[in-house]
Amino acid sequence: MFKFFLLAIGFILFFEGIIYFLFSSRINEFYKIISSFSNEKIKSFSSFLIIVGSVIIYFTFRIYDFS
């Protein structure tokens, strides 16, 4: 189980790094847009992403055999 956790963290860091690398010129614009949002809106969107991610993880482990 721990190896899957490490694999997931590795993929997250890998793809996040690619996004920052490819869109480095637009990152500052993105931060300006985000800073204009209220904390509640950011927390709501983050909660939505957590739920979607959890559902994907749940169904992935339920459908596929990782033995």
C-alpha positions as a printed Julia matrix, in Angstrom:
67×3 Matrix{Float64}:
   0.0    0.0     0.0
   2.82   2.38    0.85
   4.38   1.87   -2.59
   1.17   3.09   -4.23
   1.16   6.14   -1.99
   4.73   6.95   -3.0
   3.87   6.32   -6.64
   0.92   8.73   -6.42
   3.03  11.43   -4.77
   5.69  10.96   -7.45
   3.15  11.35  -10.25
   1.66  14.45   -8.65
   5.05  16.1    -8.31
   6.07  15.05  -11.81
   2.98  16.46  -13.53
   2.94  19.59  -11.39
   6.56  20.19  -12.31
   5.76  19.79  -16.0
   2.95  22.34  -15.72
   5.23  24.89  -14.05
   7.96  24.23  -16.61
   5.75  24.51  -19.69
   3.68  27.47  -18.51
   6.27  29.39  -16.49
   5.49  32.65  -18.28
   1.82  32.46  -17.32
   2.2   31.39  -13.68
   2.34  34.99  -12.36
  -0.88  35.85  -14.21
  -2.52  32.76  -12.71
  -1.46  33.77   -9.19
  -2.97  37.24   -9.72
  -6.26  35.67  -10.76
  -6.29  33.31   -7.77
  -5.48  36.11   -5.33
  -8.67  37.88   -6.4
 -10.82  34.93   -5.23
 -12.2   34.76   -1.72
 -10.89  32.15    0.7
 -14.28  30.45    0.78
 -14.33  30.04   -3.01
 -10.82  28.57   -2.99
 -11.73  26.18   -0.16
 -14.91  25.1    -1.97
 -13.02  24.36   -5.17
 -10.29  22.52   -3.23
 -12.91  20.44   -1.42
 -14.47  19.52   -4.75
 -11.08  18.4    -6.09
 -10.41  16.35   -2.95
 -13.75  14.57   -3.32
 -13.22  13.87   -7.03
  -9.69  12.6    -6.37
 -10.91  10.38   -3.54
 -13.65   8.91   -5.71
 -11.14   8.18   -8.5
  -8.77   6.51   -6.04
 -11.6    4.49   -4.47
 -12.9    3.16   -7.78
  -9.4    2.48   -9.06
  -8.65   0.25   -6.08
 -12.12  -1.31   -6.23
 -11.96  -2.19   -9.93
  -8.3   -3.16  -10.42
  -6.31  -5.79   -8.58
  -2.96  -4.4    -7.4
  -1.52  -7.68   -6.13
